[in-house]
């Protein structure tokens, strides 16, 4: 059985629109020093928690993304009308907190209580939230042992700026590059939960970014995109795709045989990539963590069969709830991380604590 950590959110920030709660839909997590950063994929904010004791994180602070980035869709005055960023990946490297939205389309949920004819029409509607096309970085600043965010930070002569991949409410440079891709282009017009294109994991190693795709899964093979970004020469707040490899590619593709599962999150541990894998469709499970040895620094595009991956552990899941969405290397007392912390979407009643807290699971991986 996993150990648990309690995450406590400020009551005034826990409530979302339409009766939903921030704590019930956590999609990502990353630990930076003593701070734990999480987000709900229906918001446009990041949530910071700091340790109260070895098994409790709280003193919740909220950071609005539009304070640091140019959101493709400007937040309206009514919170109920906000276009979510659908953040599905967080990673920390070289003084930056990196984040990525799903880049996916969505299909409307049918409401059977409104009649079958109307439900069929609802099921045919496909939409897009412009804020989902975010791939960005925000400088992280340490102050008295606690980490916070900044639009710009200069230290020892080096200036770091918040920046994002060039794009708008209809896409970005990555989506433009993928429109000619022989494997992925056909899936760009398919909603994420229908095995369409859907980014749900982010890891950073040096200058390289790794984007894990929940979908598509191609005949049982999941996909990781590897890419590198660089600042525009005259605009440090805008990033462009940088060519990589001997063939000067804008991105590289790695295919992994994960027992037919898609990728729900990624994190770097040394030279390896840890992969949280789960169903690409709207199913409860199974969910597992795999280790791709050397995956954080591949020499070229790769096909990784099942027998080249190590199954680290199986993650519990519920029936209609407790869907593992995010993971981070975790060291509650500092030092080297020998555990992972996993957060869940659709948190079960057993996981919710009181009116504004819930538990996350901690698994030993050594």
Secondary structure by P-SEA (a helix, b strand, c coil): cbbbbbbbccccccccccccccccccccccccccbbbbbbccccbbbbbbbccccccccbbbbbccccccccccccccccccccccccccccccccbbbbcccbbbbbbbcccccaaaaaaaaabbbbcccccccbbbbbbbcccccccccccccccbbbbbbbccccccccaaaaaaccccccccccccccccccbbbcbbbbcccbbbbbbcccccccbbbbbbbccccccccccbbbbbbbccccccbbbbbbbcccbbbccccccccbbbbbcccccccccccbbbbbccccccccbbbbccccccccbbbbbcccccccccccccccccccccbbbbbbcccccccccccccbbbbbbbcc
